[in-house]
């Protein structure tokens, strides 16, 4: 039990350090700490000005999907590593993604190639919400196993396509190879 608690403490310490470094770097990149709006915890409007500004938004579900994917991939790639350390690694990968996603270069690419015309980057609070959703997705995938996680992944993608006309798959495709018909469909919300 002593070894377990020591390992658990180390994992949480590393996660805390990763989150602290991420917060400081995002703010250094010019990201606002939090939304100046009243309802800073959640917005359901994927196309409104509060998206990527509140703690959680519809795109938080794509970050939950990151966690599902990271759980599966890290389990396949690093079988000998304890699950708690794989969670730590998933959170670190997601934190790096948040740093990259919030660079001016990537923000400009999103604005040019996708329907996110007014996107200005995430607030620090929103990035922390995204990282938390990734961690939650990872833990859900550990409980569900890969088959049920795959079903959850596909169902979430379908719901997002219907609800916000966007999904993780489209978030990957559009900045790399923009499809005008998809952009027109998305803007027609």
trRosetta pair geometry for C-beta under 8 A, 3 or more apart (Angstrom, degrees):
i j d omega theta_ij theta_ji phi_ij phi_ji
1 4 5.6 -53 -151 35 36 115
1 5 6.4 30 156 -15 68 105
2 5 6.1 -56 -147 38 30 105
2 6 6.3 32 153 -20 64 109
3 6 5.6 -57 -148 38 30 113
3 7 6.2 29 155 -18 66 107
4 7 5.9 -57 -148 38 28 109
4 8 6.1 28 154 -19 65 110
5 8 5.5 -51 -141 40 33 114
5 9 6.2 38 155 -23 64 104
6 9 5.8 -52 -148 34 28 112
6 10 6.5 28 152 -18 62 105
7 10 5.7 -55 -150 36 32 111
7 11 6.4 34 152 -21 66 104
7 82 6.9 7 172 73 141 170
7 84 6.6 113 139 72 105 145
8 11 5.7 -51 -149 33 32 113
8 12 6.5 25 156 -12 65 106
8 84 6.4 -96 -105 -151 63 163
9 12 6.0 -59 -148 41 30 106
9 13 6.2 34 153 -23 65 108
10 13 5.5 -54 -146 35 31 115
10 14 6.4 29 156 -17 65 104
11 14 6.0 -58 -151 37 29 107
11 15 6.3 28 152 -17 65 107
11 84 4.5 -66 -93 152 165 112
11 85 6.3 -119 -104 -79 108 56
11 87 7.2 50 -174 72 129 106
11 88 5.1 -128 -153 -60 86 128
12 15 5.5 -50 -143 38 35 113
12 16 6.2 40 154 -22 65 105
13 16 5.6 -54 -150 36 29 114
13 17 6.5 29 152 -18 64 105
14 17 5.6 -53 -148 37 33 112
14 18 6.3 37 152 -21 66 104
14 88 5.3 38 94 -157 125 133
14 92 8.0 -39 150 -62 105 118
15 18 5.7 -52 -148 35 32 113
15 19 6.3 29 155 -16 65 107
15 87 7.9 -19 -82 120 128 94
15 88 5.6 -113 -65 -121 89 83
15 91 5.5 25 -128 89 95 159
16 19 5.8 -56 -146 38 29 109
16 20 6.2 30 156 -19 65 108
17 20 5.7 -54 -143 37 30 112
17 21 6.2 29 158 -16 65 107
18 21 6.0 -58 -148 39 27 109
18 22 6.2 28 154 -21 63 110
18 88 7.6 154 -10 -169 147 79
18 91 6.0 115 97 120 151 104
18 92 5.0 -106 -129 -96 146 77
18 95 5.2 -169 165 -7 104 167
19 22 5.6 -55 -146 36 30 114
19 23 6.3 33 156 -22 65 105
19 91 7.7 -40 -59 163 89 122
19 95 7.0 -128 -89 -101 46 133
19 128 6.9 63 -155 -122 107 96
19 131 6.9 163 -108 114 92 157
20 23 5.8 -53 -147 34 29 111
20 24 6.4 24 157 -14 63 108
21 24 5.9 -59 -148 40 29 109
21 25 6.1 25 157 -16 66 111
21 95 7.7 71 81 163 95 142
22 25 5.9 -60 -144 40 27 107
22 26 6.1 28 158 -20 65 108
22 95 4.2 -104 -83 -159 138 111
22 98 6.2 50 -165 77 123 128
22 99 6.5 -119 -136 -57 81 101
22 127 6.9 -153 152 135 115 127
22 128 7.8 142 104 -84 123 74
22 131 7.1 93 115 -62 167 156
23 26 6.0 -56 -146 35 25 110
23 27 6.5 21 157 -13 62 108
23 124 5.5 69 -143 -168 75 123
23 127 7.9 169 -96 85 58 121
23 128 6.9 21 -86 -69 99 113
24 27 6.0 -58 -149 39 29 108
24 28 6.2 33 151 -22 64 108
25 28 5.3 -53 -145 37 34 116
25 29 6.4 37 152 -22 65 103
25 99 5.7 -7 116 -116 133 117
26 29 5.6 -54 -151 34 32 113
26 31 4.4 -39 163 41 89 138
26 98 6.9 -35 -82 136 124 108
26 99 6.7 -119 -73 -102 78 68
26 102 6.0 27 -132 90 91 159
26 122 7.6 -51 -156 85 132 98
26 124 4.9 143 102 -105 133 85
26 127 5.6 -156 -105 35 160 163
27 30 7.8 108 179 -27 32 8
27 31 6.0 -87 -90 63 36 82
27 33 6.6 19 -102 -81 112 74
27 124 5.8 0 -62 -72 85 138
29 99 7.4 162 -37 -151 150 72
29 102 5.8 104 110 122 152 107
29 103 6.8 -98 -150 -100 135 52
29 121 7.9 -152 122 -168 116 154
30 121 7.8 76 93 69 92 163
31 102 5.7 -12 -67 -178 131 141
31 121 5.7 -120 -103 133 94 126
31 122 6.4 3 -143 85 134 62
31 123 6.1 146 170 -142 100 30
31 124 5.3 132 114 -54 118 75
31 127 7.2 30 157 -15 164 133
32 35 7.6 97 108 -78 131 34
32 36 7.8 -70 173 -31 149 91
32 53 7.8 9 68 -138 128 86
32 123 4.8 -47 80 -122 90 89
32 124 6.9 -130 99 -1 42 86
33 123 6.6 11 108 -175 22 101
33 124 5.1 -35 -139 35 41 125
33 125 6.7 59 151 -30 56 95
34 40 5.8 35 169 -164 113 139
34 55 7.9 -6 -138 -64 102 78
34 123 5.3 89 -122 163 26 142
34 124 6.8 -63 -58 57 59 86
34 125 4.1 51 -106 -17 85 138
35 40 4.5 177 63 -124 109 91
35 50 6.4 43 -140 -143 148 85
35 53 4.0 92 -94 151 111 96
35 54 5.3 -22 -11 -80 154 53
35 123 5.6 -120 -49 -27 67 161
35 125 6.8 -93 -4 58 79 135
35 126 7.7 77 -40 -44 103 105
37 40 5.7 152 72 -75 81 72
37 50 5.8 -25 -5 -109 167 113
37 53 6.8 83 3 123 122 128
37 54 7.0 -54 59 -79 129 93
39 42 6.7 -60 159 59 105 60
39 43 6.9 119 106 -76 114 76
39 50 7.6 11 81 -150 95 158
39 54 6.9 -14 118 -114 75 134
40 53 7.9 -92 -136 131 74 83
40 54 5.4 179 -169 -129 41 77
40 55 6.3 75 141 -19 74 91
40 125 7.0 3 168 117 111 161
41 54 6.2 7 87 -177 14 109
41 55 4.9 -24 -142 33 45 123
41 56 6.6 1 161 28 62 94
42 54 5.8 157 -89 144 8 143
42 55 6.8 -43 -59 61 55 90
42 56 4.9 -14 -102 73 79 97
42 57 7.0 158 -154 -83 54 46
43 48 6.2 -121 169 68 137 125
43 50 3.9 144 -63 104 160 125
43 51 6.1 -118 86 -71 132 55
43 53 7.6 38 -1 60 140 90
43 54 4.8 148 -8 9 96 146
43 56 8.0 179 27 95 56 57
43 57 5.0 -4 61 -112 88 93
43 58 7.9 -68 99 -13 73 79
44 57 7.7 -176 -89 -151 18 62
44 58 6.5 75 -157 -55 46 98
45 48 3.5 41 115 -4 129 123
45 50 6.6 80 63 50 105 104
45 51 6.7 -111 101 -50 70 99
45 58 7.9 -128 88 -13 12 118
46 51 5.6 68 -159 -98 36 140
46 57 6.8 126 -105 160 59 105
46 58 4.2 -49 -80 44 102 141
46 59 6.8 118 -133 -38 97 84
46 163 7.5 111 -19 127 137 90
46 164 3.7 64 -4 -139 165 123
46 165 7.9 178 86 42 144 76
46 166 6.6 -169 165 30 147 125
46 189 7.9 -129 72 -141 105 169
47 51 6.9 32 -53 -17 7 145
47 115 7.9 -46 -115 133 104 114
47 164 7.5 171 -34 -155 85 88
47 189 5.6 174 -31 70 154 149
48 51 5.8 130 64 -19 64 93
49 53 7.1 10 140 -1 63 146
49 118 7.0 -54 -106 118 75 142
50 53 4.9 -106 -158 56 48 117
50 54 5.2 31 167 -25 103 108
50 57 7.0 173 119 -99 83 124
51 54 7.7 -40 -106 22 22 94
51 57 4.8 130 -132 -176 65 157
51 58 7.2 -34 -121 33 110 90
51 59 6.7 86 -168 -1 104 117
52 57 6.5 -69 -42 25 38 153
52 59 7.0 6 -69 44 79 143
52 119 6.7 59 23 -141 158 88
52 120 7.8 169 97 56 131 66
52 121 7.0 -172 151 130 133 24
52 122 4.5 -108 -173 -100 94 67
52 123 7.1 141 144 2 64 71
52 126 5.2 105 -171 155 44 166
53 57 7.9 74 39 -51 57 136
53 122 7.6 -162 -75 -151 35 50
53 123 5.1 71 -146 -18 49 118
53 126 6.1 -74 -108 -47 2 136
54 57 5.6 120 59 -59 103 94
54 123 7.8 84 -29 32 11 130
54 125 7.5 -67 177 108 26 118
54 126 6.4 82 74 -87 32 99
54 129 7.8 12 120 -5 62 166
55 125 5.2 -70 -91 154 70 105
55 126 6.4 -156 -125 -91 19 51
55 128 7.4 -46 -143 78 81 95
55 129 4.3 138 172 -70 64 136
56 60 4.4 -9 -152 -49 83 158
56 126 7.8 167 -66 -130 22 70
56 129 4.8 -150 -71 -175 64 140
56 133 7.4 121 -119 -59 100 123
57 60 5.8 138 54 -21 46 95
57 126 7.1 -1 -1 -137 111 114
58 61 6.3 -36 179 12 53 110
58 160 7.1 136 168 -130 105 89
58 163 6.6 -165 -144 121 134 123
58 164 4.8 138 141 -59 155 150
58 166 7.9 105 118 63 122 111
59 62 5.2 -34 -167 22 65 114
59 63 7.1 65 140 -16 72 95
59 130 7.6 -20 116 -102 95 108
59 164 7.9 -132 -62 122 67 168
59 166 7.6 -26 -92 105 89 132
59 171 7.9 105 -140 -83 108 145
60 63 5.6 -55 -159 36 43 112
60 64 6.7 53 142 -24 68 98
60 129 5.9 -60 -109 141 118 107
60 130 6.3 -134 -118 -97 67 60
60 133 4.7 176 -177 -69 85 158
61 64 5.2 -41 -151 28 41 119
61 65 6.8 46 148 -20 63 98
61 133 7.3 -110 -83 -173 21 141
61 156 5.7 -164 170 -170 115 116
61 159 7.8 -89 165 88 162 114
61 160 6.0 -168 93 -78 134 118
62 65 5.4 -48 -157 33 39 116
62 66 7.0 53 141 -27 63 92
62 160 7.1 85 -64 -118 87 162
62 167 7.0 151 -95 -176 107 41
62 168 4.3 155 -143 -78 97 87
62 171 6.1 58 -156 3 156 154
63 66 5.1 -30 -153 18 45 119
63 67 7.1 49 148 -18 61 95
63 94 7.0 82 -158 -149 100 126
63 129 8.0 119 61 120 158 68
63 130 4.2 -165 -91 -161 163 76
63 131 7.4 -75 -178 -56 137 20
63 133 4.0 85 96 86 110 121
63 134 4.9 -76 170 -54 89 81
63 137 7.1 -166 126 -10 55 136
64 67 5.7 -50 -162 31 37 114
64 68 6.9 41 142 -19 65 100
64 133 4.5 -77 -61 171 72 99
64 134 7.0 -137 -92 -83 26 33
64 136 6.1 -42 -119 85 90 102
64 137 3.9 149 -172 -69 54 114
64 140 7.5 21 -172 24 100 142
64 156 7.1 -133 88 -149 117 161
65 68 5.3 -45 -149 31 42 115
65 69 6.4 40 153 -16 68 103
65 137 6.2 -116 -37 -139 12 153
65 153 5.8 100 -135 -132 98 84
65 156 5.9 -166 -73 96 110 143
65 157 7.4 82 -105 -62 151 84
65 168 4.8 -109 87 -44 150 154
66 69 5.8 -61 -153 40 31 109
66 70 6.0 28 154 -19 68 110
66 90 7.9 145 135 -175 90 99
66 94 5.8 112 129 -102 142 107
66 97 7.3 -135 -142 46 152 168
66 133 7.8 82 42 106 104 91
66 134 4.6 -37 86 -116 114 101
66 137 6.3 116 65 65 57 153
66 168 7.6 -177 -54 -127 70 135
67 70 5.7 -52 -137 38 30 110
67 71 6.3 36 160 -25 63 103
67 90 6.3 80 -128 163 67 137
67 94 7.5 -4 -71 -67 76 141
67 133 6.8 -145 -15 132 128 57
67 134 4.2 156 -60 -172 94 47
67 135 6.1 -110 -110 -14 133 6
67 136 6.2 159 33 69 175 48
67 137 2.3 134 64 75 117 99
67 138 3.8 -101 -168 -33 97 67
67 139 7.4 -27 169 12 134 59
67 140 7.1 82 112 34 123 97
67 141 6.5 -173 131 -3 81 119
68 71 6.0 -56 -155 29 26 112
68 72 6.9 18 154 -10 61 107
68 137 4.7 -80 -32 173 70 107
68 138 7.4 -140 -62 -79 27 37
68 140 6.9 -41 -84 80 87 105
68 141 4.5 147 -130 -69 59 125
68 149 4.9 168 -156 -175 106 109
68 152 6.7 -159 -111 90 148 113
68 153 5.3 -170 117 -78 154 104
69 72 6.0 -63 -155 40 32 107
69 73 6.0 21 158 -12 71 114
69 153 7.5 96 -59 -115 80 137
70 73 5.8 -59 -136 45 30 106
70 74 5.6 22 168 -13 69 114
70 86 7.9 160 145 164 92 90
70 89 7.8 -173 178 104 118 85
70 90 3.8 117 137 -127 143 108
70 93 6.2 171 -119 65 133 140
70 94 7.3 -72 -45 -48 157 99
70 134 6.9 44 13 -177 141 102
70 137 7.7 93 35 99 100 109
70 138 5.7 -41 80 -93 108 104
71 74 6.4 -60 -138 42 19 102
71 75 6.2 21 159 -20 58 112
71 86 7.2 89 -128 136 56 123
71 90 6.8 3 -63 -85 59 153
71 137 7.3 -146 -15 126 118 76
71 138 4.6 154 -63 -143 104 65
71 141 3.6 154 63 89 155 138
71 142 5.8 -128 -151 -52 135 73
71 149 7.1 -124 76 -139 128 161
72 75 5.9 -61 -148 35 25 111
72 76 6.5 19 157 -14 63 108
72 141 6.4 -99 -40 179 80 141
72 146 5.5 96 -113 -117 109 102
72 149 6.6 -176 -56 101 115 147
73 76 5.8 -60 -151 38 31 108
73 77 5.9 11 160 -6 68 116
74 77 5.8 -60 -131 48 31 102
74 78 5.5 -30 -174 38 71 106
74 81 7.5 -68 168 68 101 130
74 86 4.4 143 131 -156 135 108
74 89 6.0 147 -127 87 143 128
74 90 6.2 -100 -18 -64 151 96
75 78 7.5 -67 -108 61 13 65
75 79 6.7 50 178 -99 53 62
75 86 6.7 51 -68 -154 63 163
75 146 8.0 -136 69 -68 146 112
76 79 7.4 -14 -159 -61 15 88
78 81 4.3 5 144 10 112 123
78 86 6.5 172 82 -98 118 101
78 89 7.6 46 46 38 157 170
81 85 4.9 -109 174 86 103 121
81 86 5.4 127 107 -58 115 87
81 89 7.5 27 141 -11 156 141
82 85 4.8 86 63 10 85 103
82 86 7.1 -149 97 -6 43 86
83 86 5.4 -52 -146 35 36 113
83 87 6.4 42 152 -22 66 99
83 142 6.1 85 -161 -127 132 139
84 87 5.6 -46 -153 31 34 115
84 88 6.6 39 146 -20 62 103
85 88 5.2 -45 -148 34 40 118
85 89 6.4 43 150 -20 66 101
86 89 5.5 -50 -148 37 35 113
86 90 6.3 40 150 -23 65 102
86 138 7.7 -176 121 -170 91 127
87 90 5.6 -51 -148 34 32 113
87 91 6.4 31 153 -17 64 104
87 135 6.5 63 -171 -142 99 85
87 138 5.4 140 -120 127 79 144
87 139 7.0 38 -115 -67 127 81
88 91 5.9 -55 -151 36 29 110
88 92 6.4 30 150 -19 63 107
89 92 5.5 -54 -148 36 33 113
89 93 6.4 35 153 -20 66 103
90 93 5.7 -52 -148 35 31 111
90 94 6.3 30 153 -16 64 106
90 134 6.3 -167 149 149 100 107
90 135 6.9 140 101 -98 112 58
90 138 4.8 128 102 -90 165 146
91 94 5.7 -53 -146 39 32 112
91 95 6.3 37 152 -24 64 105
91 131 6.1 66 -153 -176 81 101
91 134 6.6 147 -104 98 55 116
91 135 5.3 22 -85 -78 104 104
91 138 7.8 -86 -50 2 76 154
92 95 5.5 -51 -147 33 31 115
92 96 6.6 33 153 -18 63 101
93 96 5.8 -53 -153 34 33 111
93 97 6.5 36 147 -21 64 103
94 97 5.3 -50 -150 34 36 116
94 98 6.5 39 150 -22 66 100
94 130 7.0 -166 173 128 114 89
94 131 5.0 142 118 -122 122 72
94 134 4.0 166 -98 73 158 174
94 135 7.6 -120 32 -42 156 71
95 98 5.6 -49 -150 32 34 112
95 99 6.7 35 150 -18 63 102
95 131 5.7 37 -76 -111 73 131
96 99 5.6 -52 -152 34 35 113
96 100 6.4 31 152 -15 67 106
97 100 5.8 -59 -147 41 32 108
97 101 5.8 33 156 -22 68 110
98 101 5.6 -51 -136 38 28 113
98 102 6.2 12 165 -6 62 115
98 122 7.0 -68 -157 52 94 147
98 127 4.3 103 -166 -155 135 110
98 130 6.1 149 -92 81 116 130
98 131 6.3 -50 -33 -58 145 101
99 102 6.4 -73 -149 46 22 100
99 103 7.3 42 150 -45 59 90
100 103 5.9 -35 -161 -4 38 113
100 106 6.1 96 150 -39 68 153
101 106 5.5 -127 -145 122 31 152
101 121 8.0 140 127 -136 76 76
101 122 7.2 37 111 -3 114 119
102 106 7.1 -7 -3 67 10 123
102 107 6.9 33 -149 -54 37 108
102 121 4.7 82 -142 -153 83 109
102 122 5.6 -82 -89 34 118 91
102 127 6.8 -38 -40 -83 144 132
103 106 4.9 85 59 11 86 100
103 107 6.9 -153 90 -6 42 89
104 107 5.5 -56 -143 40 33 114
104 108 6.1 34 158 -20 67 106
105 108 6.0 -58 -151 36 25 109
105 109 6.5 26 151 -20 62 107
106 109 5.4 -52 -148 35 36 115
106 110 6.4 40 153 -20 67 100
106 175 7.7 7 -155 -152 77 152
107 110 5.8 -51 -152 33 32 112
107 111 6.5 28 152 -16 64 107
107 119 6.1 -154 -157 119 81 100
107 120 6.7 29 -165 -162 134 24
107 121 5.0 -44 -95 -64 136 88
108 111 5.7 -56 -148 38 33 112
108 112 6.2 25 156 -15 67 110
109 112 5.9 -60 -142 41 29 105
109 113 5.7 -9 173 10 68 119
109 175 5.2 62 140 -152 113 108
110 113 6.8 -74 -127 51 18 87
110 114 5.2 -35 -164 32 62 122
110 116 4.8 -26 157 71 104 131
110 119 5.0 -48 112 72 126 152
110 175 6.1 -38 -86 -91 58 115
111 114 7.5 -35 -72 50 10 81
111 116 6.2 -86 -88 100 48 82
111 117 6.0 72 -151 -146 76 33
111 118 7.6 105 -120 -46 103 8
111 119 5.5 -147 -73 50 83 95
113 174 5.7 147 133 153 98 79
113 175 5.0 116 82 -120 140 46
113 178 4.2 -141 -164 -65 88 125
114 119 7.9 24 75 -4 115 142
114 171 7.8 21 -115 -123 150 54
114 174 4.4 79 -97 136 93 136
114 175 6.2 -33 -40 -65 112 73
114 178 7.0 -139 -69 -111 49 105
114 183 6.7 -166 -156 -108 34 99
114 186 7.7 -37 -180 85 76 164
115 165 7.9 -8 49 110 163 115
115 166 7.6 -133 50 -77 122 117
115 174 7.9 -63 -1 -161 75 157
115 183 5.2 169 -63 -149 87 71
115 186 3.8 -137 -25 108 159 128
115 187 5.0 -158 -136 -61 117 78
116 119 3.8 22 154 -32 111 128
122 126 4.1 -134 -167 86 101 120
122 127 4.7 123 113 -54 138 84
122 130 7.1 -52 -138 -11 162 136
123 126 4.6 98 51 3 78 100
123 127 7.2 -142 92 -3 43 84
124 127 5.7 -54 -152 36 34 112
124 128 6.5 35 150 -18 66 104
125 128 5.7 -54 -151 36 32 112
125 129 6.5 35 149 -20 64 104
126 129 5.4 -50 -149 35 36 115
126 130 6.4 39 150 -21 66 102
127 130 5.5 -50 -148 33 34 114
127 131 6.5 34 152 -18 65 103
128 131 5.7 -51 -147 37 34 111
128 132 6.3 38 152 -21 65 105
129 132 5.5 -53 -147 36 31 114
129 133 6.4 34 153 -21 64 104
130 133 5.7 -52 -149 34 32 112
130 134 6.6 36 150 -21 63 101
131 134 5.6 -49 -153 31 35 115
131 135 6.6 35 150 -16 65 103
132 135 5.7 -54 -152 37 34 112
132 136 6.3 36 150 -19 66 106
133 136 5.4 -51 -145 38 34 114
133 137 6.3 39 153 -21 65 103
134 137 5.6 -53 -149 35 30 113
134 138 6.5 36 150 -23 63 103
135 138 5.5 -50 -151 31 33 116
135 139 6.6 28 154 -15 65 104
136 139 5.8 -57 -149 38 32 107
136 140 6.3 35 152 -21 66 105
137 140 5.6 -52 -145 35 32 113
137 141 6.3 33 155 -20 65 105
138 141 5.8 -57 -152 35 28 111
138 142 6.6 31 150 -22 63 103
139 142 5.6 -47 -149 30 36 115
139 143 6.7 32 153 -14 64 104
140 143 5.9 -62 -156 39 33 108
140 144 6.0 17 156 -10 70 115
140 149 7.3 134 117 -110 87 94
140 152 7.3 -127 139 129 127 169
141 144 5.9 -61 -133 45 30 103
141 145 7.8 -141 179 34 57 6
141 146 7.5 36 -171 -94 96 49
141 149 4.3 51 -127 -113 84 141
144 147 8.0 -133 146 68 91 58
144 148 3.9 -126 177 90 105 116
144 149 4.8 139 91 -57 125 77
144 152 6.5 -23 -177 -10 174 138
145 148 5.5 73 63 25 84 99
145 149 6.5 -152 92 -11 36 99
146 149 5.4 -60 -140 41 29 116
146 150 6.2 36 159 -26 66 103
147 150 5.8 -53 -154 30 29 112
147 151 6.8 27 150 -15 62 103
148 151 5.4 -48 -149 35 40 114
148 152 6.3 42 150 -19 67 104
149 152 5.5 -52 -147 39 33 113
149 153 6.2 42 150 -26 65 104
150 153 5.4 -48 -146 31 31 117
150 154 6.5 26 157 -13 64 104
151 154 6.1 -57 -148 39 29 106
151 155 6.2 28 154 -17 65 111
152 155 5.7 -57 -142 40 29 111
152 156 6.1 30 158 -21 65 108
153 156 6.0 -59 -150 35 24 109
153 157 6.5 26 153 -19 62 107
154 157 5.6 -52 -148 35 33 114
154 158 6.4 33 153 -19 65 105
155 158 5.7 -55 -150 36 32 112
155 159 6.4 31 153 -18 66 105
156 159 5.7 -52 -145 37 32 110
156 160 6.2 32 156 -18 65 107
157 160 5.9 -58 -149 38 28 111
157 161 6.4 31 154 -22 63 106
157 167 4.6 63 -151 -160 75 137
157 168 6.4 -79 -101 31 95 93
157 169 6.2 45 -143 -3 128 112
158 161 5.8 -53 -150 32 30 113
158 162 6.6 22 155 -11 64 107
159 162 6.0 -62 -152 42 31 106
159 163 5.7 19 158 -12 69 119
160 163 5.8 -60 -129 47 28 105
160 164 5.6 -36 -168 40 69 102
160 166 6.2 -69 157 86 104 58
160 167 4.4 128 94 -97 124 77
160 168 7.6 82 66 -12 164 69
161 164 7.9 -61 -99 58 9 62
161 165 6.6 36 -164 -121 47 30
161 166 7.3 -163 -101 50 47 15
161 167 5.1 -20 -61 -43 81 123
161 170 7.8 127 -99 -17 88 131
164 189 7.6 -9 -163 -114 44 143
165 185 6.3 -163 -163 131 123 87
165 186 4.6 162 131 -121 120 63
165 188 7.8 174 -125 63 167 74
165 189 5.4 -139 12 -80 141 105
166 170 5.3 -130 -152 78 60 135
166 171 6.6 67 176 -55 103 87
166 186 6.2 60 -67 -127 88 120
167 170 4.9 93 49 13 74 100
167 171 6.9 -129 98 -7 38 89
168 171 5.4 -54 -147 35 32 116
168 172 6.6 31 153 -19 64 103
169 172 5.9 -58 -156 34 31 109
169 173 6.3 23 153 -14 67 111
170 173 5.5 -55 -136 42 37 108
170 174 5.6 33 170 -24 72 112
170 182 6.4 -172 -139 180 114 138
170 186 7.8 152 167 -76 149 131
171 174 6.7 -43 -124 32 20 107
171 175 7.5 10 176 -4 51 105
172 175 7.6 -79 -167 37 21 94
172 176 6.7 -4 158 1 59 124
173 176 6.2 -90 -158 48 27 102
173 177 6.1 -57 -175 58 71 87
173 179 7.0 -10 142 -4 119 111
173 182 7.6 44 103 50 126 175
174 177 7.6 -88 -120 70 15 47
174 178 5.4 42 -163 -108 64 66
174 179 7.0 -89 -105 23 71 77
174 182 6.5 -130 -91 102 105 135
174 183 7.1 123 -139 -72 119 89
175 178 7.4 26 -102 -64 14 85
178 182 7.8 -145 -171 59 60 111
178 183 6.4 18 -173 -43 103 128
179 182 4.2 66 82 8 105 111
179 183 6.9 173 87 -12 54 85
180 183 5.5 -56 -147 38 37 113
180 184 6.2 38 155 -20 70 104
181 184 5.8 -51 -146 36 31 112
181 185 6.4 34 152 -20 63 106
182 185 5.6 -54 -149 37 32 113
182 186 6.2 32 153 -21 66 107
183 186 5.7 -54 -146 36 30 112
183 187 6.3 25 157 -16 64 108
184 187 6.0 -58 -145 39 28 107
184 188 6.4 33 154 -27 62 109
185 188 5.8 -60 -154 30 28 116
186 189 6.7 -13 175 -35 45 102
